[in-house]
Amino acid sequence: MVEAIDIGAESAGPLHEVAEARAEARAGLVGDRKHRSSLPARKRDEPGRNLTLIEAEALEALASEHGIELGPGESRRQIVTRGIRLNPLVGRRFRVGGVECLGIELCEPCAHLQSLTQRGVIRGLAHRGGLRADILVGGTIRAGDAVSELPGRVEATAA
């Protein structure tokens, strides 16, 4: 389930929670810094740039195991999910509400994320920092929408 949607216009700027977001195929969330129209030309066609997701459970584990609590949007992922494992969705098609996506790769925490939050985030979110995905079929994503895997496997490099 979609627990939260956080978007922001600037790469290092604050994110704000929205009740819904319009997802455009092969482009991203309208109004977000990761939308194809907001990216430098060299990054526009890189797979996995459309959408990022993270499990609420991973953020809770970060707090309980490492004492690091990230507030809304501080994970820098656009979609916070609950009740679905994201790592197994690499190379798989899945739906977020009515939006069809393809899991491209894990969204491992990086120095940029740590510089915007606090020391220890990289270690605390290693291998559970979320998922990078491409949007195959656009639509609207709303808080409360179901997140579910679709049948069949697709090689992420073929996307």
C-alpha positions as CSV (number, residue, x, y, z in Angstrom):
1,M,0.0,0.0,0.0
2,V,1.1,3.6,-0.7
3,E,1.6,5.2,2.7
4,A,2.9,8.5,1.5
5,I,3.8,10.4,-1.7
6,D,6.6,13.1,-1.4
7,I,7.7,15.3,-4.2
8,G,9.8,18.4,-4.6
9,A,11.0,20.6,-7.5
10,E,14.7,20.9,-6.6
11,S,17.3,18.2,-6.3
12,A,18.4,19.0,-2.8
13,G,15.3,21.0,-1.8
14,P,12.6,20.0,0.6
15,L,10.0,17.5,-0.4
16,H,6.4,17.9,0.5
17,E,3.7,15.3,1.0
18,V,0.8,15.2,-1.5
19,A,-2.4,13.1,-1.5
20,E,-1.9,12.2,-5.1
21,A,0.5,12.6,-8.0
22,R,0.2,12.3,-11.7
23,A,2.6,9.7,-13.1
24,E,3.6,10.0,-16.8
25,A,4.9,7.0,-18.7
26,R,8.7,7.1,-19.3
27,A,8.8,10.6,-17.6
28,G,8.0,10.5,-13.8
29,L,5.8,12.3,-11.4
30,V,4.6,15.7,-12.6
31,G,6.1,18.6,-10.6
32,D,8.9,16.4,-9.2
33,R,12.7,16.9,-9.6
34,K,13.0,13.4,-11.1
35,H,10.5,14.1,-13.9
36,R,12.2,13.7,-17.3
37,S,11.6,17.4,-18.0
38,S,13.6,18.5,-14.9
39,L,16.6,16.3,-15.5
40,P,19.8,17.3,-17.4
41,A,19.7,15.9,-21.0
42,R,22.4,13.3,-20.2
43,K,20.2,11.7,-17.5
44,R,16.8,11.9,-19.1
45,D,16.9,8.4,-20.7
46,E,18.7,6.5,-17.9
47,P,16.6,3.6,-16.7
48,G,15.2,3.9,-13.2
49,R,14.9,7.7,-13.1
50,N,11.1,7.9,-13.2
51,L,10.1,6.7,-9.7
52,T,11.7,5.8,-6.4
53,L,10.0,3.8,-3.6
54,I,11.0,2.8,-0.1
55,E,9.4,0.5,2.5
56,A,8.0,2.2,5.6
57,E,9.3,-0.9,7.4
58,A,12.9,0.0,6.3
59,L,12.6,3.4,7.8
60,E,11.2,2.0,11.0
61,A,14.1,-0.4,11.2
62,L,16.6,2.5,10.6
63,A,15.1,4.2,13.6
64,S,15.0,1.1,15.9
65,E,18.4,-0.4,14.9
66,H,20.4,2.8,14.3
67,G,18.5,5.5,16.2
68,I,18.1,7.5,13.0
69,E,14.6,8.8,12.4
70,L,13.8,10.3,9.1
71,G,10.8,12.6,8.9
72,P,8.4,12.8,6.0
73,G,10.2,13.0,2.7
74,E,13.7,12.9,4.3
75,S,14.4,9.5,2.7
76,R,14.3,11.4,-0.7
77,R,12.1,8.6,-2.1
78,Q,8.9,9.6,-3.8
79,I,6.7,6.8,-2.6
80,V,6.7,5.2,0.8
81,T,5.0,1.8,0.8
82,R,3.8,-0.6,3.5
83,G,3.3,-4.3,3.4
84,I,5.2,-5.2,0.2
85,R,8.9,-6.1,-0.2
86,L,10.5,-3.9,-2.8
87,N,13.9,-5.7,-3.4
88,P,12.3,-8.7,-5.1
89,L,10.6,-6.3,-7.7
90,V,13.9,-5.7,-9.5
91,G,13.3,-6.9,-13.1
92,R,9.5,-7.3,-12.4
93,R,6.5,-5.4,-13.5
94,F,4.2,-4.1,-10.7
95,R,1.4,-1.7,-10.1
96,V,1.1,1.3,-7.9
97,G,-2.6,2.0,-8.0
98,G,-3.4,2.0,-11.7
99,V,0.2,2.9,-12.7
100,E,2.3,0.1,-14.2
101,C,6.0,0.1,-13.4
102,L,9.1,-1.9,-14.0
103,G,11.6,-2.4,-11.1
104,I,15.0,-1.4,-12.5
105,E,17.5,-1.6,-9.6
106,L,17.8,-1.1,-5.9
107,C,18.0,2.5,-4.8
108,E,21.0,2.2,-2.4
109,P,21.6,5.1,-0.1
110,C,24.3,7.5,-1.2
111,A,26.5,10.3,0.0
112,H,24.0,12.8,-1.3
113,L,21.3,11.3,0.9
114,Q,23.6,11.2,3.9
115,S,24.6,14.8,3.4
116,L,21.0,15.9,3.5
117,T,20.2,13.8,6.6
118,Q,22.8,12.5,9.0
119,R,25.8,10.3,9.4
120,G,25.0,6.6,9.5
121,V,22.1,6.6,6.9
122,I,24.2,4.9,4.3
123,R,25.0,2.0,6.6
124,G,21.5,1.9,8.1
125,L,19.7,1.7,4.7
126,A,22.2,-0.5,2.9
127,H,20.3,-3.1,0.8
128,R,16.9,-1.7,2.0
129,G,17.1,1.9,0.6
130,G,14.3,1.3,-1.8
131,L,13.7,0.7,-5.5
132,R,14.3,2.6,-8.7
133,A,11.6,2.1,-11.3
134,D,10.4,3.1,-14.7
135,I,6.8,4.0,-15.3
136,L,5.4,2.0,-18.2
137,V,1.8,3.1,-18.1
138,G,0.9,6.4,-16.5
139,G,-2.0,7.5,-14.3
140,T,-2.6,8.9,-10.9
141,I,-1.0,7.5,-7.7
142,R,-2.9,8.2,-4.5
143,A,-2.1,7.6,-0.8
144,G,-3.8,4.3,0.1
145,D,-3.4,2.7,-3.3
146,A,-2.4,-0.9,-3.5
147,V,1.1,-1.9,-4.6
148,S,1.2,-5.3,-6.3
149,E,3.5,-7.4,-8.4
150,L,2.2,-8.3,-11.9
151,P,2.8,-11.8,-13.4
152,G,5.9,-12.4,-15.5
153,R,9.5,-11.4,-15.3
154,V,11.1,-8.8,-17.5
155,E,14.9,-8.2,-17.7
156,A,15.5,-4.7,-16.5
157,T,18.2,-4.1,-19.1
158,A,15.6,-4.8,-21.8
159,A,13.2,-2.0,-20.6
